[in-house]
Amino acid sequence: MSKLSKRLFAAVSDKGRERKANRLDGLLLTDTDIDDLMKKQYDEDGAYVPMHASNFPSMSRKDVMMNLRIPPLGIHPPPFGDEQIQEIESKTSIKRENIEWVRQHWLDDKIAPDEKDMKVIVDDILEMQFAKVSYATINLWLDYISGADIMGNKHGIYNKSWMRID
């Protein structure tokens, strides 16, 4: 368990909820962009030709194994720590305070699941992916913010199989 996971949430302020305005501008496709891409998927006869699988985002086995946990076999992911936080901070507008706020928010039982601000979490993931944060770091981030590093946590996002989670 990392030093970060053992911290109490008392020091996390609401400032961690704040994000840079318009941080995803220019990263997501517009409806026009999507239409143009879809037109490329049709041949001259108008029949749909799906993209080849090699064009889809993919993770290496090492990236996927980052948050695999099979306790009976002693398989646990490495701790999420300063190295991953530095990568996220250097490539995105997400700061340590934001990461801690997301973790506290996700694990807070006083907030009903349908009242949690999932858009902030999804936007963080999108920003990390578009900023080319490594998939291994994103997987460890998911592991950390969901509390999967806390043994028996019911809120954790666990990778308990050998399959990819992209």
C-alpha positions, 0 to 999 in steps of 0.5 A, a space after each residue: 500500500 502506498 504512502 498516498 493510500 494511507 493518508 486521511 482525507 481531512 486535508 482535502 479541500 473543495 479546491 480539488 474539485 476545481 478544474 481548468 475551464 475548457 480543458 477538453 476544448 479541441 480534444 473531443 471530436 465535433 459532430 462534423 468531425 464524426 460525420 466526416 470520419 463516418 463517411 470514410 467508412 463507406 465504400 463507393 457502393 455505399 456499403 459500410 466497411 468497419 475500421 480494421 482492429 489495428 486502428 483502435 486504442 490498445 494497451 500492451 499486456 504490461 499496461 493491462 497487468 498494472 492493476 491486476 490483482 489476484 490475492 491468492 496468487 500474491 499478484 498485486 499492482 505496484 503502488 500509485 505514487 509520486 512518479 505517476 502523479 508527476 507524469 499526470 501533472 506534467 502532461 495535463 492540468 490535473 494536480 495532486 489536489 484534484 486526484 485526492 479530491 476525486 478519491 475522497 469523492 468516490 469513496 464518500 459513502 455519504 454521497 449517493 452513487 447517483 449524486 456523485 460527480 462522474 463527469 469530473 472523473 470521466 473528463 479526467 480520464 479523457 484528458 489523461 488519454 488525449 494528453 498521452 499519459 501512459 495507460 499503465 499510469 491511467 490504470 494505476 490512477 483508476 486503482 488508486 481513486 477507486 480505493 482498490 488499494 484498500 483491502 476489501 473496499 466495496 468501491 474499488 474498481 478491480 481487475 481480477 481477470 487477464 483481460 484488457 479493460 480498455 
